[in-house]
């Protein structure tokens, strides 16, 4: 598995309840652009439309060396590929209040591009502050322990 990008903002803004892997429908030059790492997933989400799942607001830049430049919108909606049973389960999960689908990772798996979707619940501001405080305390203790071992 070769990681293309990770949506760090999603891990900060949302509490991830469950994850699943989905395929994604792309154009040829979008695949080459992804290989070059020209993608931005911050602020993107997945939504059901007419019984199909679509990825919204993911920016994949047009490939600069493409022979024929397509005038596609870089933030167009892209269809996600899942089994019917997975889609029905997902639809039931996100019908609950406050639950949403956010993309977490984009990666290559056996030559195919896969997307890891997270079933997520939005964090409150106090939860974010608490998490940052805990991270700072952990960092400080690690730093102090490291310094104490240097002088022995």
C-alpha positions, 0 to 999 in steps of 0.5 A, a space after each residue: 500500500 502506497 499512501 498518496 495523501 492523508 486528510 489530517 484535518 478530518 482526524 482533528 475535526 471529527 471523532 472517527 467511529 468506523 472506517 471502510 475502503 472504497 474504490 473511486 472512479 477517475 479519469 486517466 490524467 487524474 490518476 497521473 496527477 494523483 501519482 504526482 501527489 497533486 490532491 487536497 482533501 481538506 473540507 471534502 465529504 461523501 454524500 448519497 445521491 440517487 442511491 449512489 455514493 459520491 465524493 464532494 469537494 476533493 481537489 485533484 489538480 489537472 495533470 500538467 503534462 497531459 497531451 489533451 487538456 480536459 476542461 474538467 472541474 478539479 473539484 467535480 464530484 467523483 463516484 465511489 465504488 462499494 458493494 450494495 450491502 456496504 452501501 445499505 449499511 452506510 446509509 443506515 449509519 449516516 441517517 443518524 443525526 450528527 454522523 457524516 462520511 469523511 475521506 481519511 486516506 487516498 492510496 494505491 492498493 494492487 495498482 488501484 486507487 482506493 479511498 478510506 472513508 470514515 464514519 465520523 461525528 463532529 468534535 466539539 470545541 472543548 473536545 479539540 482543546 482537551 485533545 491538544 492539551 493532552 498532546 502537549 502534556 505528553 510531548 513535555 513529559 517525553 522531552 523531560 524524560 529524554 533530558 533526564 537520560 542525557 545527564 546520567 
